[in-house]
Amino acid sequence: MRRAACGLRNYATASCSSFPRRRESSGFASGTNVKRQPCVYLLASGRNGTLYAGVTSDLVKRVWEHRTHATEGFSHKYDATMLVWFELHETMESALTREKRIKKWRREWKVELIEGMNPYWRDLWWEIHGCS
């Protein structure tokens, strides 16, 4: 499998369980186009800050909209603009199902999911934007 041009390694989903009882495979899988693929994502206002879960078919565009406050809403109100986690899906239906499950999770489960693949809460925007 070849790597993306800028070295971006994208997240792939292995499980859509309601709670990550085991460490879920949300690690990077190389060679996938992030821009136009169904995706679930988590934004934060900062490390351990306010969290926002969303779903989109164009991650780069949607995160840009959050970052520039192009639309009103939760992420705008709480300044949750830092992309801290995302997971690619084969279909929009599976992405929507996963987003709905994650939104029902307790905060500590979401933090565990983020820290499982992004322990320092880096803003992943620069990684996905650089390859668009």
C-alpha positions in Angstrom: 0.0 0.0 0.0 1.4 3.4 -0.9 1.5 6.4 1.4 -0.3 9.6 0.7 1.9 12.3 -0.9 2.4 14.3 2.3 2.8 11.3 4.6 -0.7 11.6 6.0 -1.9 8.4 7.6 -5.7 8.3 7.9 -7.8 6.7 10.5 -9.8 3.5 9.6 -12.6 2.0 11.6 -12.5 -1.6 12.7 -15.5 -1.6 15.0 -18.7 0.3 15.6 -19.4 -1.0 19.1 -21.4 1.3 21.4 -18.4 1.6 23.8 -14.8 0.9 23.2 -14.4 -2.0 25.6 -11.2 -3.0 23.8 -8.8 -0.6 22.2 -10.5 0.2 18.9 -8.5 0.4 15.7 -8.7 4.1 15.1 -5.1 4.2 14.2 -3.8 5.4 10.9 -4.1 3.4 7.7 -2.2 4.7 4.8 -3.3 5.4 1.3 -6.9 6.6 1.9 -8.3 9.9 0.5 -9.6 11.8 3.5 -11.2 14.7 1.5 -14.3 13.0 0.0 -15.2 10.0 2.2 -17.8 9.5 4.9 -16.2 10.3 8.2 -17.0 10.8 11.9 -14.9 13.4 13.7 -14.4 15.0 17.1 -13.5 18.6 17.6 -12.3 20.2 20.9 -11.9 23.7 22.2 -8.6 22.6 23.7 -7.0 19.8 25.5 -9.7 18.3 27.7 -12.0 21.1 26.5 -15.5 21.1 25.1 -16.0 18.2 22.6 -18.1 18.2 19.4 -19.0 15.1 17.4 -19.9 15.4 13.8 -20.2 13.5 10.5 -19.4 14.6 7.0 -18.5 13.3 3.5 -15.9 16.1 3.0 -13.7 16.4 6.2 -11.4 19.1 4.9 -14.3 21.4 3.9 -16.3 20.7 7.1 -13.4 21.3 9.5 -12.6 24.5 7.6 -16.2 25.7 8.1 -15.9 25.0 11.9 -12.5 26.8 12.1 -13.7 29.9 10.3 -17.1 29.9 12.1 -18.8 29.9 8.7 -21.9 28.5 10.4 -23.6 29.2 13.7 -24.1 26.4 16.2 -22.5 24.4 19.0 -18.9 24.4 17.7 -19.1 28.2 17.1 -20.6 28.9 20.5 -18.0 26.9 22.4 -15.1 27.5 20.0 -14.6 23.8 19.3 -12.4 24.1 16.2 -9.5 21.8 16.9 -9.8 18.4 15.0 -8.6 15.8 17.5 -9.9 12.6 16.1 -11.6 11.2 13.0 -12.6 7.9 11.6 -13.2 7.0 7.9 -16.2 4.9 6.9 -17.2 3.0 3.7 -20.8 4.4 3.7 -22.5 7.5 5.1 -25.0 5.2 6.8 -22.2 3.5 8.9 -20.7 7.0 9.7 -24.1 8.3 10.8 -24.6 5.3 13.0 -21.2 5.6 14.6 -21.7 9.4 15.2 -25.0 8.8 17.0 -23.4 6.2 19.2 -20.5 8.4 20.1 -22.8 11.3 20.9 -24.4 9.0 23.5 -21.1 8.1 25.1 -19.9 9.4 28.4 -17.2 12.1 28.2 -14.5 9.8 29.6 -15.1 7.3 26.8 -14.7 10.0 24.2 -11.5 11.2 25.9 -10.2 7.6 25.9 -11.0 7.3 22.1 -9.1 10.5 21.4 -6.1 9.7 23.6 -5.9 6.2 22.1 -4.6 7.6 18.9 -3.9 11.2 19.7 -2.5 11.3 23.2 -1.2 14.9 23.0 -4.4 16.2 21.5 -2.6 17.6 18.5 -4.8 19.5 16.0 -5.0 17.1 13.0 -6.3 19.9 10.7 -2.8 20.6 9.5 -2.3 16.9 8.5 -5.6 16.6 6.5 -5.4 20.1 5.0 -1.9 19.6 3.7 -3.1 16.7 1.5 -6.2 18.2 0.1 
